[in-house]
Amino acid sequence: MNEVKSIVTAIKKGDVKPIYFLTGEEPYFIDKISDFIEDNVLREDEKGFNQMVLYGRDVTVEDIIGNAKRYPMMAEKQVIIVKEA
């Protein structure tokens, strides 16, 4: 639980890491963190071009890498979330 709070607090302060690898026995906390990232890292007007939610069973590693190599469009960064990887 402390790890969840520290990640959320850091993101709220603007300290967003390039990669978060969320794993563990409690999927509730993984979902909470990924939902928080999805809802809060980018503004609504930036999400259309710069936020992707992919599902592990539907994509390849090459797809994920290809998306990650794109430059953000009219934003400082992009967010790629891979669920059920």
C-alpha positions as CSV (number, residue, x, y, z in Angstrom):
1,M,0.0,0.0,0.0
2,N,2.9,2.4,0.7
3,E,4.3,1.8,-2.7
4,V,0.9,2.8,-4.3
5,K,0.8,6.0,-2.2
6,S,4.4,6.9,-3.1
7,I,3.8,6.4,-6.9
8,V,0.6,8.4,-6.8
9,T,2.2,11.2,-4.7
10,A,5.2,11.4,-7.1
11,I,2.9,11.6,-10.2
12,K,0.8,14.3,-8.5
13,K,4.1,16.3,-7.9
14,G,5.0,15.9,-11.6
15,D,7.7,13.3,-11.1
16,V,6.6,10.9,-13.8
17,K,9.0,8.0,-14.6
18,P,9.5,6.8,-18.1
19,I,8.4,3.3,-17.3
20,Y,6.2,1.7,-14.6
21,F,6.2,-2.1,-14.5
22,L,3.3,-3.0,-12.3
23,T,3.1,-6.5,-11.1
24,G,2.1,-8.4,-8.0
25,E,-0.5,-10.6,-6.4
26,E,-3.0,-7.8,-5.8
27,P,-4.5,-6.7,-9.2
28,Y,-6.6,-4.1,-7.4
29,F,-3.6,-1.9,-6.7
30,I,-2.2,-2.4,-10.2
31,D,-5.6,-1.3,-11.7
32,K,-5.7,1.7,-9.3
33,I,-2.2,2.9,-10.4
34,S,-2.8,2.3,-14.1
35,D,-6.2,4.1,-13.9
36,F,-4.6,7.0,-12.1
37,I,-1.9,7.3,-14.7
38,E,-4.5,7.1,-17.5
39,D,-6.6,9.8,-15.9
40,N,-3.9,12.2,-14.7
41,V,-0.7,12.2,-16.6
42,L,-2.0,13.9,-19.7
43,R,-4.6,16.6,-20.1
44,E,-7.9,15.7,-21.9
45,D,-6.9,17.6,-25.0
46,E,-3.6,15.7,-25.2
47,K,-5.0,12.2,-24.8
48,G,-6.4,11.8,-28.3
49,F,-3.1,11.5,-30.0
50,N,-0.7,10.7,-27.1
51,Q,-2.4,8.1,-25.0
52,M,-2.8,4.5,-26.0
53,V,-4.2,1.6,-24.0
54,L,-3.2,-1.7,-25.4
55,Y,-3.9,-5.3,-24.3
56,G,-1.2,-7.8,-24.1
57,R,-3.1,-10.5,-25.9
58,D,-3.8,-8.2,-28.9
59,V,-0.4,-6.7,-29.5
60,T,3.2,-7.8,-30.1
61,V,6.3,-6.5,-28.5
62,E,7.1,-4.8,-31.9
63,D,3.7,-3.0,-31.7
64,I,4.5,-1.7,-28.3
65,I,8.0,-0.6,-29.2
66,G,6.7,1.1,-32.4
67,N,4.2,3.1,-30.4
68,A,6.8,4.0,-27.9
69,K,9.2,5.3,-30.6
70,R,6.6,7.9,-31.8
71,Y,7.1,11.5,-30.9
72,P,4.3,13.1,-28.9
73,M,1.9,15.2,-30.9
74,M,1.2,18.7,-29.5
75,A,2.2,17.5,-26.0
76,E,5.3,17.0,-23.9
77,K,5.0,13.3,-23.5
78,Q,2.8,10.3,-24.5
79,V,1.4,7.5,-22.3
80,I,1.2,3.9,-23.4
81,I,-0.5,1.5,-21.1
82,V,-0.3,-2.2,-21.7
83,K,-2.8,-4.1,-19.7
84,E,-3.0,-7.9,-19.1
85,A,0.6,-8.3,-20.4
